[in-house]
Amino acid sequence: MEWQVFVLYPFRDPREVKKLLIGCVICIVPIINIIVVGYFMACLSNGIRGRLTLPDWNNWQDLARDSLFGLMILAVYLLIPLILVPFLMIIPLAGSLLLSMLMLLAGMLVPIAMGGYVMTCDIQYAFRLPDIIMQAVKIIEHYIPIYLAAAFIIAIGLAIILVIPYLSPVGAVIIFYTGIILFRSTGMLIRDSRYK
């Protein structure tokens, strides 16, 4: 799969641009922006189902429910690296490096774990670590570059929000757009791996 397909797909149709703009506005509004996690999961679902469009913003109940489950999945997967922070920060340089690697690894599993939930509508599937790791191994060749690029771009968006607060909307839009690309791409890779 070519990267241009992943990055430019929201601009294929004017209706898609409208959905993108709605998401950008929602992403900027504090507290309400949590709903974006559910939208990312809808993008993941569209990728898994082979849909070529962005999800609609019309099913707020599902988006809210999926946001809660998505945040739960995120919290559980990032909990272990966060618990290790005090212990790893004692070790100069190597501790920070190890913590960064653990956060990247845990973060890498989050979209795949969310995919487990999206495919089954059962939260338990998101926490079946052997299955999640097996899925990650199946798609790793294409997933790692997408994930690392997305993690880097999201880090830039977060840095903009934290360092230049008056440009926070720009950072939020960067994070939202990158999330759409990451989650839909992950869904497509999961779908493709099921037919190999």
Salt bridges, closest charged atoms under 4 A:
ASP13 OD2 - ARG15 NH2 2.65
GLU16 OE2 - LYS19 NZ 3.13
ASP56 OD1 - LYS19 NZ 3.10
ASP62 OD1 - ARG65 NH1 3.03
ASP66 OD1 - ARG65 NH2 3.24
ASP192 OD1 - ARG191 NH2 2.97
